[in-house]
Amino acid sequence: MSGLASHEPASHSGGTDEWLTPPAIIDALRPFDLDPCAPVKRPWETAAHHFTIEDDGLSRPWEGRVWLNPPYGNETGKWLARLADHGNGIALIYARTETKTFFDHVWSRADALLFLKGRLSFHRHDGSIGPNPGAASVLIAYGKANAACLAVCKLPGVYVVGWRRPEQPVSLFDKEVLNG
């Protein structure tokens, strides 16, 4: 695993693999009880309790409402599966909707999405803004209360709820779909 809260390999992101969520995102969505992917050094709090890479937040018990900005890349799916199983929280990941991770843990399990307008600029440990990331971002709600939070949080973007899940196949010859 790369560092927690990582977003790109170090070679693509200015020499580090650990980036912090912009404080405006946290402020619009708080309060959170737990951040299981918190950086060791952080200029602002993201939740009442934090697990860092030193604590192995993936293996620890989770309680309450969770904020999740997971390691991006091969580890993302493990963290999203854990949050989906927990059922109470919001995650921030790249909006790569075509990936296996997105199909397995977002389209099939989330309650709502907020595709953020533009591209976020993540922050370094000292609070300074880092380089522009390689993709747009999405906030993912697990649990109805978190879906409601995304609906009213006033972050710029497009709120999506009520999509057809993969276990609900549609025939191209379904009269309801064709006439609907």
N, C-alpha and C positions, 0 to 999 in steps of 0.2 A: 504494500500500500504506500502511496505517496503520503504527504502530510495531510492532516485533517483540514477541512475547508479548502482543499486544493481545487484548482480550476483548470490548469493546463500544465503540461510538463514544463520544467524549469526553462528549457531551451526556447519555449514559446511565450514566456510571460515575464521577462525581465529578471531572471535569475532566482526565482523562488517558486515553490509549488504550494504555498499556503497564502490564500487571499481571504480577506475579511468582507463580510456582507456590508454594503453601504448602510450607515446608521439610519438613514431615512426609511429604508425598507423595514428594519426592526421596529422603529418608532411607529410606523403606520399599522403594524400588526400586533404589537405587544399587548398584554404581558404573556410571557412564556415561563413555564416552570422549569424546563430543562433544555439545554443545548448539548447533545451528546457528541458533537463534532467541533467543539470550541477550540480555538487556537490557544496555545499556552500563554502567549503574550497577546493581550487585546486592549485597545484604548477605550473600548466601551463594552458594557455588558449586553448580552443578548438574551439572557434568561436568569431566573433566580438561582439556578444550579447549573454547573458546567462540568462536562467530562472532556478531557483533552486526549491527545494521542497517548499521553502517559497513563491515562486511566482505562484505555480501551473501551470507549463508550458503546461500541457495538455489543459487547458481551455483558455489560452492566444492566441492572434493572432500570426500566424507564417508568416514570410516574408523571401524571399530569399532562399538561399541554406542552408539546415539543416543538422547538424550532430546529430545523435540519437543513444545514448547508453542507452536504456531504462531500467527501473526496470525489472529484469528478474522474471519469474514466472507468476502468474495470471494476472499481469498488462501489460505484453508485447504486447498482441494483441491490446489493446486500443491505445498504442503508435504507433504501426506499421500501424494500420488503419488510424490514423491521418496523418502519413507521406505519406502513399499511396494516401490519398485524397489531400494532399498538392502537391504531384507530383514532388518534387525537393529536393532530399537529399539522404544521405547514412546512413544506420542503421548497428549496430553491435549487433548480438545476438548469442546465441548458435546455432550450426548447427543441430538442432533436426528436421530433415526434415519430420518426420512422424507425427508430432503433428498437431492438429487442427489449431493452430495459424499459423504454416508454410503454411498449405494448404489454409487457408482463406486470409492471408495477404502477403504471399511471392510468392508461386507458381502461384497464380491467379492474382497477381497485379504488381510484380516487373519487372524491365527491364533487370537486370543482377545480377549475384551473383559472389562473389569471396570467395571460401572455403579456408580459411587460412591454411597453412601447420603447423602441430603441434598444440600445445595448447598455447594460449596467457597467459602471466602472467600479471594480472591486478595489479594496484598500489594502495597503501594506500594514505591518504591525505598528508602525508609528502613526497611523491614521492618514498618511498621505495617499492620494489616489494613484492607482496603478494604470498600466496601459489598457487600451480597449480590448475586451475579450474577443474570442473567436466566434461567438454566436449570441443570439438573443436568449433571454432567460424566461422561465415560467415559474410561477408559484403554484404549488400543488397542495390542495386541501384534502385531508383525511378526517372525516367526521363532519356532521352537518353544521355544527357551530363554527368550524373553521371555514367551511364553504360560505356561510353567511358573512364571516369576517372579510373574506376576499371580495364579496359582493359590494361591501360598503366602505372599503379601506381608502378609497380616493387615490390609489396609486394609478398612474396612467397605463392603460392597456385594455385588453379585451378579456372579459369574463366569460367563461364557457362552463355550462352545466347541462346535464341531461343528454349527453351523447349516448349512442347505442353501443353497448358493450359487446366484445367479441363473442360471448356466449349467446348472443341474440342475433343469429345470422339473418340476413335479409335476402330473399330471392329477387332477382331482377324482374320476375314475373309476378311478384306480390302486388295484387290490385291496390292495396292500401298505399304502397310506396309509389306506384305508378300514378295514382290519382290524387295523392296526398299533397 
